[in-house]
């Protein structure tokens, strides 16, 4: 997971001041709408909505936008009814496993676009179940590496986290999905700034990518998938050394 968590951290820093913020907010809104539609407008009784709110907050989405999206999803909104969750699985360059989560109102269009992105990036889209078994759902909170480790570990444990570890320039706090909100809240209350908090798919095994050319190909695939309007999240099991990752991501 380490390489991918570094990539998540770099992406988050870039995304916070990104010109494509409108596009990002549109994706976050879609997730909020669907979560509210499927489980109701009360985050306390709707884990999916709770986690969608945490992710939206991580990217500084205004509170009004979040509340509007929830209201749309919990009302009789025809747009909300149209979206469905679709998972795509495949392999990228270097045998890296890639899992794509999308919210789409047109399965055929999204499948064709995702397949094209994989093939253009020297990857292959597989069948359902091809790589999902290599990942497990976890809550992930990223905190700047300058934080006090003892204070962070104590706060994270109080919130229900399983593990705290320093990975490059960030601490990653891993928790069961249902504890994501409580872990973030405990860290916030301890006065420690949170970089991001969201559900992720943690790889059980990783593929080392030491070669800069191969790393660039994989990150191009990740970027292309994340640029797609229907794609919500992309997960992969690469581990790229920080020096290579910062070089190719700059």
DRENGU-235281 format. One line per field, with one value per residue: chain; x, y, z of N, C-alpha, C in turn; residue number from 1. Coordinates in nm, 2 decimals. Atoms other than C-alpha are relative to their C-alpha. Layout:
BEGIN
unit = c(A; ...) .
n_east = c(X; ...) .
n_north = c(Y; ...) .
n_up = c(Z; ...) .
ca_east = c(X; ...) .
ca_north = c(Y; ...) .
ca_up = c(Z; ...) .
c_east = c(X; ...) .
c_north = c(Y; ...) .
c_up = c(Z; ...) .
pos = c(NUM; ...) .
***
This chain:
BEGIN
unit = c(A; A; A; A; A; A; A; A; A; A; A; A; A; A; A; A; A; A; A; A; A; A; A; A; A; A; A; A; A; A; A; A; A; A; A; A; A; A; A; A; A; A; A; A; A; A; A; A; A; A; A; A; A; A; A; A; A; A; A; A; A; A; A; A; A; A; A; A; A; A; A; A; A; A; A; A; A; A; A; A; A; A; A; A; A; A; A; A; A; A; A; A; A; A; A; A; A; A; A; A; A; A; A; A; A; A; A; A; A; A; A; A; A; A; A; A; A; A; A; A; A; A; A; A; A; A; A; A; A; A; A; A; A; A; A; A; A; A; A; A; A; A; A; A; A; A; A; A; A; A; A; A; A; A; A; A; A; A; A; A; A; A; A; A; A; A; A; A; A; A; A; A; A; A; A; A; A; A; A; A; A; A; A; A; A; A; A; A; A; A; A; A; A; A; A; A; A; A; A; A; A; A; A; A; A; A; A; A; A; A; A; A; A; A; A; A; A; A; A; A; A; A; A; A; A; A; A; A; A; A; A; A; A; A; A; A; A; A; A; A; A; A; A; A; A; A; A; A; A; A) .
n_east = c(0.08; -0.08; -0.01; 0.12; 0.04; -0.08; 0.07; 0.13; -0.03; -0.04; 0.12; 0.08; -0.07; 0.02; 0.14; 0.05; -0.01; 0.01; 0.10; 0.11; 0.08; 0.14; 0.03; -0.02; 0.12; 0.11; -0.01; 0.03; 0.15; 0.06; -0.01; 0.09; 0.14; 0.03; 0.00; 0.12; 0.11; 0.01; 0.01; 0.07; -0.08; -0.06; -0.13; -0.02; 0.06; -0.03; -0.15; -0.05; 0.01; -0.10; -0.13; 0.00; -0.01; -0.14; -0.08; 0.03; -0.06; -0.14; -0.03; 0.05; 0.13; 0.08; 0.11; 0.12; 0.00; 0.03; 0.14; 0.09; -0.01; 0.07; 0.14; 0.03; 0.01; 0.11; 0.13; 0.04; -0.08; -0.01; -0.15; -0.06; 0.05; -0.06; -0.14; -0.03; -0.15; -0.06; -0.14; -0.08; -0.12; -0.09; -0.14; -0.08; -0.14; -0.08; 0.09; 0.07; 0.14; 0.07; 0.14; 0.06; 0.13; 0.07; 0.14; 0.04; 0.14; 0.00; -0.10; -0.07; -0.09; -0.11; -0.08; -0.08; -0.11; -0.10; -0.08; -0.08; -0.11; -0.09; -0.08; -0.09; -0.11; -0.07; 0.06; 0.11; 0.12; 0.03; 0.13; 0.04; -0.07; -0.13; -0.09; 0.06; -0.05; -0.13; 0.03; 0.10; 0.05; -0.05; 0.01; -0.14; -0.02; -0.14; -0.04; -0.13; -0.10; -0.05; 0.09; -0.06; 0.04; 0.07; 0.14; 0.08; 0.03; 0.10; 0.13; 0.05; 0.04; 0.13; 0.10; 0.03; -0.09; -0.07; -0.14; -0.05; -0.14; -0.05; -0.03; -0.05; 0.02; 0.14; 0.05; 0.12; 0.08; 0.09; 0.11; 0.11; 0.09; 0.10; -0.06; -0.07; 0.05; -0.04; -0.14; -0.03; 0.04; -0.10; -0.12; 0.04; 0.01; -0.13; -0.07; -0.09; 0.06; 0.02; -0.02; 0.11; 0.06; 0.09; -0.01; -0.09; -0.02; -0.14; -0.05; -0.05; -0.14; -0.03; -0.09; -0.11; -0.04; -0.13; -0.04; 0.07; 0.08; 0.11; 0.08; 0.07; 0.11; 0.11; 0.06; 0.08; 0.13; 0.08; 0.05; 0.10; 0.12; 0.06; 0.05; 0.13; 0.10; 0.08; -0.09; 0.00; -0.12; -0.09; -0.09; -0.10; -0.09; -0.14; -0.08; -0.10; -0.08; 0.04; -0.09; 0.05; 0.13; 0.00; -0.06; 0.09; 0.12; -0.03) .
n_north = c(-0.12; -0.12; -0.09; -0.06; -0.10; -0.12; -0.06; -0.06; -0.12; -0.10; -0.04; -0.08; -0.13; -0.06; -0.02; -0.10; -0.13; 0.04; -0.07; 0.09; 0.02; 0.01; 0.14; 0.08; -0.02; 0.07; 0.14; 0.02; -0.02; 0.12; 0.10; -0.04; 0.02; 0.14; 0.05; -0.05; 0.07; 0.14; 0.03; -0.10; -0.12; -0.01; 0.06; 0.09; 0.13; 0.03; 0.00; -0.04; -0.15; -0.05; 0.01; -0.10; -0.13; -0.01; -0.03; -0.14; -0.09; 0.00; -0.09; -0.13; -0.03; -0.08; 0.07; -0.02; 0.09; 0.14; 0.01; 0.00; 0.13; 0.09; -0.03; 0.06; 0.15; 0.05; -0.04; 0.08; -0.06; 0.09; 0.02; 0.09; 0.14; 0.05; 0.05; 0.13; 0.03; 0.10; 0.02; 0.06; 0.05; 0.02; 0.00; -0.10; 0.04; 0.06; 0.09; -0.07; 0.02; -0.13; 0.01; -0.13; -0.02; -0.11; -0.03; -0.03; 0.01; 0.07; 0.10; 0.03; -0.11; 0.00; 0.12; -0.02; -0.10; 0.05; 0.10; -0.08; -0.05; 0.11; 0.05; -0.11; -0.01; 0.13; 0.09; 0.09; 0.01; 0.14; 0.04; -0.02; 0.09; 0.02; -0.05; -0.05; 0.09; -0.05; -0.13; 0.00; -0.13; -0.06; -0.14; -0.05; -0.14; -0.04; -0.11; -0.05; 0.07; -0.08; 0.02; 0.08; 0.14; 0.06; -0.07; 0.05; 0.14; 0.00; -0.05; 0.10; 0.11; -0.04; -0.01; 0.13; 0.04; 0.12; -0.01; -0.13; 0.02; -0.11; 0.04; -0.12; -0.13; 0.00; 0.11; 0.06; 0.05; 0.10; 0.03; 0.07; -0.10; -0.06; -0.09; -0.11; -0.13; -0.02; -0.02; -0.14; -0.09; 0.01; -0.07; -0.15; -0.05; 0.00; -0.12; 0.05; -0.02; 0.11; -0.03; 0.06; 0.12; 0.06; 0.14; 0.04; 0.14; 0.02; 0.12; 0.10; 0.01; -0.11; 0.02; -0.11; -0.06; -0.08; -0.06; -0.13; 0.00; 0.08; -0.08; -0.10; 0.07; 0.03; -0.12; -0.05; 0.08; -0.05; -0.14; 0.00; 0.06; -0.09; -0.11; 0.04; -0.06; 0.10; 0.07; -0.06; 0.03; 0.10; 0.06; 0.09; 0.06; -0.03; -0.06; -0.07; -0.07; -0.14; -0.08; 0.02; -0.05; -0.14; -0.03; 0.02; -0.07; -0.14) .
n_up = c(0.00; -0.03; 0.11; 0.04; -0.10; 0.03; 0.12; -0.05; -0.07; 0.11; 0.08; -0.09; -0.01; 0.13; 0.02; -0.08; 0.07; 0.14; 0.09; 0.03; -0.13; 0.04; 0.05; -0.12; -0.08; 0.07; -0.03; -0.14; -0.01; 0.05; -0.10; -0.11; 0.05; 0.01; -0.14; -0.07; 0.06; -0.04; -0.15; -0.08; -0.02; -0.13; 0.00; -0.11; 0.03; 0.14; 0.01; 0.13; 0.00; -0.09; 0.06; 0.11; -0.06; -0.05; 0.12; 0.05; -0.09; 0.02; 0.11; -0.02; 0.06; -0.09; -0.08; 0.07; 0.11; -0.06; -0.04; 0.12; 0.06; -0.08; 0.02; 0.13; -0.01; -0.09; 0.06; 0.12; 0.11; 0.11; 0.04; -0.09; 0.03; 0.12; -0.02; -0.07; -0.03; 0.08; -0.03; 0.11; -0.05; 0.10; -0.03; 0.07; 0.03; -0.11; -0.07; -0.12; -0.01; -0.01; -0.03; 0.04; -0.04; 0.08; -0.02; 0.14; 0.05; 0.13; -0.01; 0.12; 0.03; -0.10; 0.02; 0.12; -0.03; -0.09; 0.08; 0.09; -0.08; -0.04; 0.12; 0.04; -0.09; 0.00; -0.10; 0.04; -0.08; -0.02; -0.04; -0.14; -0.09; 0.04; -0.09; -0.13; -0.11; -0.05; -0.08; -0.10; -0.03; -0.13; -0.01; 0.00; -0.03; 0.02; -0.08; 0.03; -0.08; -0.11; -0.12; -0.11; 0.02; -0.12; -0.01; 0.11; -0.03; -0.11; 0.05; 0.10; -0.08; -0.06; 0.11; 0.05; 0.11; -0.01; 0.02; 0.04; 0.05; 0.08; 0.14; 0.07; -0.07; -0.06; -0.08; 0.05; -0.11; 0.07; -0.09; 0.06; 0.07; -0.09; -0.10; 0.07; -0.05; -0.14; 0.00; 0.04; -0.10; -0.12; 0.04; 0.00; -0.14; -0.06; 0.05; 0.11; 0.13; 0.09; 0.14; 0.07; -0.07; 0.09; 0.01; 0.10; 0.01; -0.03; 0.06; -0.09; 0.05; 0.09; 0.11; -0.01; 0.12; -0.02; 0.13; 0.01; 0.12; -0.03; -0.10; 0.07; 0.07; -0.10; -0.05; 0.11; 0.00; -0.11; 0.03; 0.11; -0.06; -0.09; 0.08; 0.06; -0.08; -0.07; -0.10; -0.13; -0.07; 0.07; -0.09; 0.07; -0.10; 0.03; -0.11; 0.07; -0.10; -0.01; 0.09; 0.14; 0.00; 0.01; 0.12; 0.11; -0.03; 0.00) .
ca_east = c(0.00; 0.29; 0.35; -0.01; -0.07; 0.22; 0.05; -0.28; -0.11; 0.06; -0.27; -0.45; -0.20; -0.23; -0.61; -0.66; -0.55; -0.64; -0.81; -1.03; -1.19; -1.53; -1.50; -1.38; -1.68; -1.91; -1.78; -1.80; -2.16; -2.25; -2.13; -2.32; -2.64; -2.62; -2.53; -2.82; -3.06; -2.97; -2.94; -3.12; -3.00; -2.89; -2.51; -2.54; -2.75; -2.59; -2.22; -2.18; -2.30; -2.09; -1.78; -1.88; -1.91; -1.56; -1.41; -1.59; -1.46; -1.11; -1.12; -1.26; -1.60; -1.82; -2.08; -2.36; -2.26; -2.26; -2.60; -2.75; -2.62; -2.76; -3.10; -3.10; -3.03; -3.29; -3.56; -3.73; -3.45; -3.46; -3.08; -3.00; -3.22; -3.02; -2.67; -2.54; -2.21; -2.00; -1.66; -1.40; -1.09; -0.78; -0.40; -0.17; 0.19; 0.43; 0.14; 0.00; -0.35; -0.60; -0.95; -1.18; -1.50; -1.75; -2.09; -2.26; -2.59; -2.48; -2.29; -2.21; -2.05; -1.84; -1.73; -1.61; -1.42; -1.25; -1.15; -1.01; -0.80; -0.66; -0.56; -0.41; -0.20; -0.06; -0.30; -0.59; -0.94; -1.03; -1.34; -1.53; -1.33; -1.00; -0.82; -1.07; -0.94; -0.61; -0.77; -0.96; -1.18; -1.02; -1.06; -0.74; -0.65; -0.34; -0.16; 0.15; 0.47; 0.56; 0.28; 0.38; 0.37; 0.27; -0.02; -0.14; -0.12; -0.32; -0.59; -0.62; -0.65; -0.93; -1.11; -1.09; -0.79; -0.60; -0.26; -0.05; 0.27; 0.50; 0.52; 0.75; 0.64; 0.29; 0.15; -0.11; -0.38; -0.57; -0.91; -1.21; -1.45; -1.71; -1.46; -1.34; -1.55; -1.47; -1.10; -1.09; -1.29; -1.05; -0.75; -0.92; -1.00; -0.64; -0.55; -0.37; -0.44; -0.58; -0.46; -0.73; -0.98; -1.15; -1.23; -0.98; -0.90; -0.57; -0.37; -0.28; 0.04; 0.23; 0.42; 0.76; 0.82; 1.18; 1.20; 1.11; 0.97; 0.74; 0.63; 0.54; 0.33; 0.13; 0.08; -0.04; -0.30; -0.41; -0.44; -0.63; -0.88; -0.93; -0.99; -1.29; -1.61; -1.78; -1.48; -1.50; -1.19; -0.89; -0.69; -0.37; -0.12; 0.20; 0.48; 0.69; 0.99; 0.93; 1.23; 1.09; 0.73; 0.81; 1.02; 0.75; 0.47; 0.64) .
ca_north = c(0.00; 0.23; 0.36; 0.41; 0.60; 0.84; 0.89; 0.96; 1.22; 1.39; 1.39; 1.53; 1.82; 1.89; 1.85; 2.10; 2.39; 2.23; 2.42; 2.11; 2.16; 2.21; 1.87; 1.72; 1.87; 1.73; 1.38; 1.42; 1.55; 1.25; 1.02; 1.21; 1.20; 0.83; 0.75; 0.96; 0.80; 0.45; 0.49; 0.80; 1.15; 1.08; 1.02; 0.85; 0.58; 0.57; 0.46; 0.52; 0.88; 0.93; 0.83; 1.04; 1.34; 1.27; 1.26; 1.58; 1.75; 1.64; 1.83; 2.14; 2.11; 2.38; 2.27; 2.42; 2.21; 1.89; 1.97; 2.04; 1.71; 1.52; 1.69; 1.60; 1.24; 1.20; 1.37; 1.24; 1.35; 1.18; 1.23; 1.05; 0.75; 0.72; 0.65; 0.31; 0.18; -0.02; -0.18; -0.25; -0.46; -0.50; -0.50; -0.21; -0.20; -0.41; -0.64; -0.38; -0.47; -0.19; -0.15; 0.12; 0.24; 0.44; 0.60; 0.60; 0.66; 0.47; 0.14; 0.08; 0.42; 0.40; 0.04; 0.14; 0.45; 0.26; -0.03; 0.23; 0.39; 0.06; -0.05; 0.29; 0.27; -0.08; -0.24; -0.49; -0.47; -0.81; -0.99; -0.93; -1.08; -1.06; -0.85; -0.76; -1.05; -0.87; -0.57; -0.51; -0.22; 0.01; 0.36; 0.57; 0.90; 1.08; 1.32; 1.53; 1.35; 1.65; 1.55; 1.41; 1.03; 0.95; 1.21; 1.09; 0.72; 0.79; 0.99; 0.73; 0.45; 0.64; 0.68; 0.31; 0.29; -0.03; 0.10; 0.42; 0.42; 0.68; 0.64; 0.89; 1.24; 1.13; 0.92; 0.68; 0.59; 0.27; 0.18; -0.04; 0.14; 0.19; 0.38; 0.63; 0.92; 0.86; 0.83; 1.16; 1.33; 1.20; 1.33; 1.67; 1.70; 1.63; 1.94; 1.74; 1.85; 1.59; 1.59; 1.35; 1.09; 0.85; 0.49; 0.31; -0.04; -0.16; -0.41; -0.73; -0.76; -0.50; -0.48; -0.29; -0.05; 0.07; 0.16; 0.52; 0.45; 0.18; 0.40; 0.68; 0.44; 0.33; 0.68; 0.79; 0.51; 0.63; 0.99; 0.90; 0.68; 0.95; 1.21; 1.02; 1.19; 0.87; 0.73; 0.80; 0.62; 0.42; 0.18; -0.01; -0.23; -0.06; 0.04; 0.31; 0.44; 0.80; 0.94; 0.79; 0.89; 1.25; 1.26; 1.13; 1.32; 1.66) .
ca_up = c(0.00; 0.08; -0.27; -0.34; -0.01; -0.11; -0.45; -0.27; -0.06; -0.36; -0.55; -0.25; -0.22; -0.59; -0.59; -0.31; -0.53; -0.86; -1.15; -1.19; -0.85; -1.02; -1.18; -0.85; -0.66; -0.93; -0.86; -0.48; -0.52; -0.72; -0.45; -0.18; -0.39; -0.45; -0.08; 0.04; -0.21; -0.11; 0.27; 0.37; 0.47; 0.82; 0.83; 1.17; 1.02; 0.68; 0.67; 0.30; 0.34; 0.64; 0.45; 0.14; 0.37; 0.52; 0.17; 0.06; 0.37; 0.30; -0.03; 0.13; -0.03; 0.11; 0.37; 0.16; -0.14; 0.08; 0.22; -0.12; -0.26; 0.03; -0.01; -0.38; -0.30; -0.03; -0.24; -0.55; -0.78; -1.12; -1.18; -0.86; -0.96; -1.28; -1.13; -1.04; -0.90; -1.13; -1.06; -1.33; -1.27; -1.47; -1.49; -1.58; -1.70; -1.50; -1.39; -1.14; -1.03; -1.08; -0.94; -1.07; -0.90; -1.11; -1.07; -1.41; -1.58; -1.89; -1.83; -2.19; -2.24; -1.92; -1.99; -2.34; -2.21; -1.93; -2.17; -2.41; -2.13; -2.02; -2.38; -2.46; -2.15; -2.22; -1.97; -1.99; -1.86; -1.70; -1.59; -1.26; -0.98; -1.16; -0.91; -0.63; -0.42; -0.39; -0.20; 0.12; 0.22; 0.49; 0.62; 0.56; 0.73; 0.62; 0.85; 0.79; 0.91; 1.13; 1.38; 1.72; 1.67; 2.03; 2.04; 1.70; 1.80; 2.12; 1.94; 1.66; 1.91; 2.09; 1.76; 1.68; 1.44; 1.39; 1.30; 1.26; 1.05; 0.90; 0.52; 0.36; 0.46; 0.59; 0.87; 0.75; 1.00; 0.90; 1.05; 0.99; 0.74; 1.01; 1.23; 0.97; 1.09; 1.46; 1.39; 1.20; 1.47; 1.75; 1.55; 1.49; 1.86; 1.95; 1.75; 1.47; 1.11; 0.88; 0.52; 0.40; 0.53; 0.30; 0.24; 0.03; -0.10; 0.06; -0.14; 0.03; -0.18; -0.38; -0.70; -0.67; -0.95; -0.93; -1.30; -1.37; -1.72; -1.59; -1.30; -1.54; -1.75; -1.44; -1.31; -1.66; -1.65; -1.30; -1.41; -1.73; -1.53; -1.27; -1.54; -1.66; -1.54; -1.43; -1.23; -0.86; -0.73; -0.87; -0.66; -0.75; -0.58; -0.70; -0.46; -0.62; -0.41; -0.29; -0.49; -0.82; -0.73; -0.67; -0.98; -1.21; -1.03; -1.05) .
c_east = c(0.08; 0.01; -0.13; -0.05; 0.08; -0.06; -0.13; 0.03; 0.05; -0.12; -0.08; 0.05; -0.03; -0.15; -0.06; 0.01; -0.02; -0.11; -0.12; -0.09; -0.15; -0.03; 0.01; -0.13; -0.12; 0.00; -0.04; -0.15; -0.08; 0.00; -0.09; -0.14; -0.04; -0.01; -0.13; -0.13; -0.01; -0.01; -0.06; 0.10; 0.07; 0.13; 0.02; -0.06; 0.03; 0.16; 0.05; 0.00; 0.10; 0.14; 0.01; 0.02; 0.15; 0.09; -0.02; 0.07; 0.15; 0.05; -0.06; -0.13; -0.09; -0.12; -0.13; -0.02; -0.03; -0.14; -0.09; 0.00; -0.08; -0.15; -0.05; -0.02; -0.11; -0.13; -0.03; 0.07; 0.03; 0.15; 0.06; -0.04; 0.08; 0.14; 0.00; 0.15; 0.04; 0.15; 0.07; 0.14; 0.09; 0.15; 0.06; 0.14; 0.07; -0.08; -0.06; -0.15; -0.07; -0.15; -0.06; -0.15; -0.07; -0.14; -0.04; -0.15; -0.01; 0.12; 0.08; 0.11; 0.12; 0.09; 0.10; 0.11; 0.11; 0.08; 0.10; 0.12; 0.10; 0.09; 0.10; 0.12; 0.08; -0.05; -0.11; -0.11; -0.04; -0.15; -0.03; 0.07; 0.15; 0.11; -0.06; 0.05; 0.13; -0.01; -0.10; -0.04; 0.05; -0.03; 0.15; 0.00; 0.15; 0.03; 0.15; 0.10; 0.07; -0.08; 0.08; -0.06; -0.08; -0.14; -0.09; -0.04; -0.11; -0.13; -0.06; -0.05; -0.14; -0.11; -0.03; 0.09; 0.07; 0.15; 0.04; 0.15; 0.04; 0.04; 0.05; -0.02; -0.14; -0.01; -0.13; -0.07; -0.11; -0.10; -0.10; -0.09; -0.10; 0.05; 0.06; -0.03; 0.05; 0.15; 0.04; -0.04; 0.10; 0.13; -0.02; 0.00; 0.13; 0.08; 0.10; -0.07; -0.01; 0.02; -0.12; -0.06; -0.10; 0.01; 0.09; 0.00; 0.15; 0.04; 0.06; 0.15; 0.03; 0.10; 0.10; 0.02; 0.12; 0.03; -0.09; -0.10; -0.13; -0.10; -0.08; -0.12; -0.12; -0.07; -0.08; -0.13; -0.09; -0.06; -0.11; -0.13; -0.07; -0.05; -0.14; -0.11; -0.08; 0.08; 0.01; 0.14; 0.08; 0.09; 0.09; 0.09; 0.15; 0.07; 0.12; 0.08; -0.03; 0.08; -0.05; -0.14; 0.00; 0.06; -0.10; -0.13; 0.02; -0.03) .
c_north = c(0.13; 0.10; 0.07; 0.11; 0.13; 0.07; 0.07; 0.13; 0.11; 0.05; 0.09; 0.15; 0.08; 0.04; 0.12; 0.14; -0.02; 0.08; -0.09; -0.02; -0.01; -0.14; -0.10; 0.01; -0.07; -0.15; -0.03; 0.02; -0.12; -0.11; 0.03; -0.02; -0.14; -0.06; 0.04; -0.07; -0.14; -0.03; 0.10; 0.12; 0.02; -0.07; -0.11; -0.14; -0.05; 0.01; 0.05; 0.15; 0.06; 0.01; 0.09; 0.14; 0.02; 0.03; 0.14; 0.10; 0.01; 0.09; 0.14; 0.04; 0.08; -0.07; 0.01; -0.10; -0.14; -0.01; -0.01; -0.13; -0.10; 0.02; -0.05; -0.15; -0.06; 0.04; -0.09; 0.06; -0.11; -0.03; -0.10; -0.14; -0.06; -0.06; -0.13; -0.02; -0.11; -0.01; -0.06; -0.04; -0.04; 0.00; 0.11; -0.04; -0.06; -0.10; 0.06; -0.03; 0.13; -0.02; 0.13; 0.00; 0.11; 0.01; 0.04; -0.01; -0.07; -0.10; -0.02; 0.11; -0.01; -0.12; 0.02; 0.10; -0.06; -0.11; 0.07; 0.05; -0.10; -0.04; 0.11; 0.02; -0.13; -0.09; -0.08; 0.00; -0.15; -0.02; 0.04; -0.10; -0.02; 0.04; 0.04; -0.08; 0.05; 0.12; -0.03; 0.14; 0.05; 0.15; 0.05; 0.15; 0.03; 0.13; 0.03; -0.07; 0.08; -0.01; -0.08; -0.14; -0.05; 0.06; -0.06; -0.15; -0.01; 0.04; -0.10; -0.12; 0.03; 0.00; -0.14; -0.05; -0.13; 0.02; 0.15; -0.03; 0.12; -0.06; 0.12; 0.12; 0.01; -0.12; -0.05; -0.07; -0.09; -0.05; -0.08; 0.11; 0.07; 0.10; 0.12; 0.14; 0.03; 0.02; 0.14; 0.10; 0.00; 0.07; 0.15; 0.05; 0.01; 0.12; -0.03; 0.02; -0.12; 0.04; -0.06; -0.11; -0.06; -0.16; -0.04; -0.16; -0.03; -0.13; -0.09; -0.03; 0.11; -0.04; 0.11; 0.05; 0.10; 0.08; 0.12; 0.00; -0.08; 0.07; 0.11; -0.06; -0.03; 0.12; 0.07; -0.07; 0.05; 0.13; -0.01; -0.06; 0.11; 0.13; -0.02; 0.05; -0.10; -0.07; 0.08; -0.02; -0.11; -0.05; -0.09; -0.05; 0.03; 0.06; 0.07; 0.08; 0.15; 0.09; -0.01; 0.07; 0.15; 0.06; 0.00; 0.08; 0.15; 0.06) .
c_up = c(0.00; -0.12; -0.04; 0.10; -0.03; -0.12; 0.04; 0.07; -0.09; -0.07; 0.08; 0.01; -0.13; -0.02; 0.08; -0.06; -0.15; -0.08; -0.03; 0.12; -0.03; -0.04; 0.12; 0.09; -0.06; 0.04; 0.15; 0.02; -0.04; 0.10; 0.12; -0.04; 0.00; 0.14; 0.07; -0.06; 0.05; 0.15; 0.08; 0.03; 0.13; 0.00; 0.11; -0.03; -0.14; -0.02; -0.13; -0.01; 0.09; -0.06; -0.12; 0.05; 0.04; -0.12; -0.06; 0.09; -0.02; -0.12; 0.01; -0.08; 0.09; 0.06; -0.08; -0.12; 0.05; 0.03; -0.12; -0.07; 0.08; -0.01; -0.13; 0.01; 0.08; -0.05; -0.12; -0.12; -0.11; -0.04; 0.10; -0.03; -0.12; 0.02; 0.07; 0.01; -0.09; 0.03; -0.12; 0.06; -0.12; 0.04; -0.09; -0.04; 0.12; 0.09; 0.13; -0.01; 0.02; 0.02; -0.01; 0.05; -0.07; 0.04; -0.14; -0.03; -0.13; 0.01; -0.12; -0.04; 0.09; -0.02; -0.12; 0.03; 0.09; -0.07; -0.09; 0.08; 0.03; -0.12; -0.04; 0.09; 0.03; 0.12; -0.06; 0.10; 0.02; 0.04; 0.15; 0.09; -0.03; 0.10; 0.14; 0.12; 0.06; 0.09; 0.11; 0.04; 0.13; 0.00; 0.01; 0.03; -0.02; 0.08; -0.03; 0.10; 0.11; 0.13; 0.10; -0.01; 0.12; 0.02; -0.11; 0.02; 0.11; -0.05; -0.10; 0.07; 0.06; -0.10; -0.05; -0.11; 0.04; 0.01; -0.04; -0.04; -0.08; -0.14; -0.08; 0.08; 0.06; 0.09; -0.07; 0.12; -0.06; 0.11; -0.07; -0.06; 0.09; 0.10; -0.06; 0.06; 0.15; 0.02; -0.04; 0.11; 0.12; -0.04; 0.00; 0.14; 0.07; -0.06; -0.11; -0.13; -0.08; -0.14; -0.08; 0.08; -0.10; 0.00; -0.12; -0.01; 0.02; -0.06; 0.10; -0.03; -0.09; -0.10; 0.00; -0.14; 0.02; -0.13; -0.03; -0.12; 0.03; 0.10; -0.07; -0.08; 0.09; 0.05; -0.11; -0.01; 0.12; -0.03; -0.11; 0.05; 0.09; -0.07; -0.05; 0.10; 0.08; 0.11; 0.13; 0.07; -0.08; 0.11; -0.07; 0.11; -0.03; 0.13; -0.07; 0.11; -0.01; -0.10; -0.15; -0.01; -0.01; -0.13; -0.12; 0.02; -0.01; -0.14) .
pos = c(1; 2; 3; 4; 5; 6; 7; 8; 9; 10; 11; 12; 13; 14; 15; 16; 17; 18; 19; 20; 21; 22; 23; 24; 25; 26; 27; 28; 29; 30; 31; 32; 33; 34; 35; 36; 37; 38; 39; 40; 41; 42; 43; 44; 45; 46; 47; 48; 49; 50; 51; 52; 53; 54; 55; 56; 57; 58; 59; 60; 61; 62; 63; 64; 65; 66; 67; 68; 69; 70; 71; 72; 73; 74; 75; 76; 77; 78; 79; 80; 81; 82; 83; 84; 85; 86; 87; 88; 89; 90; 91; 92; 93; 94; 95; 96; 97; 98; 99; 100; 101; 102; 103; 104; 105; 106; 107; 108; 109; 110; 111; 112; 113; 114; 115; 116; 117; 118; 119; 120; 121; 122; 123; 124; 125; 126; 127; 128; 129; 130; 131; 132; 133; 134; 135; 136; 137; 138; 139; 140; 141; 142; 143; 144; 145; 146; 147; 148; 149; 150; 151; 152; 153; 154; 155; 156; 157; 158; 159; 160; 161; 162; 163; 164; 165; 166; 167; 168; 169; 170; 171; 172; 173; 174; 175; 176; 177; 178; 179; 180; 181; 182; 183; 184; 185; 186; 187; 188; 189; 190; 191; 192; 193; 194; 195; 196; 197; 198; 199; 200; 201; 202; 203; 204; 205; 206; 207; 208; 209; 210; 211; 212; 213; 214; 215; 216; 217; 218; 219; 220; 221; 222; 223; 224; 225; 226; 227; 228; 229; 230; 231; 232; 233; 234; 235; 236; 237; 238; 239; 240; 241; 242; 243; 244; 245; 246; 247; 248; 249; 250) .
***
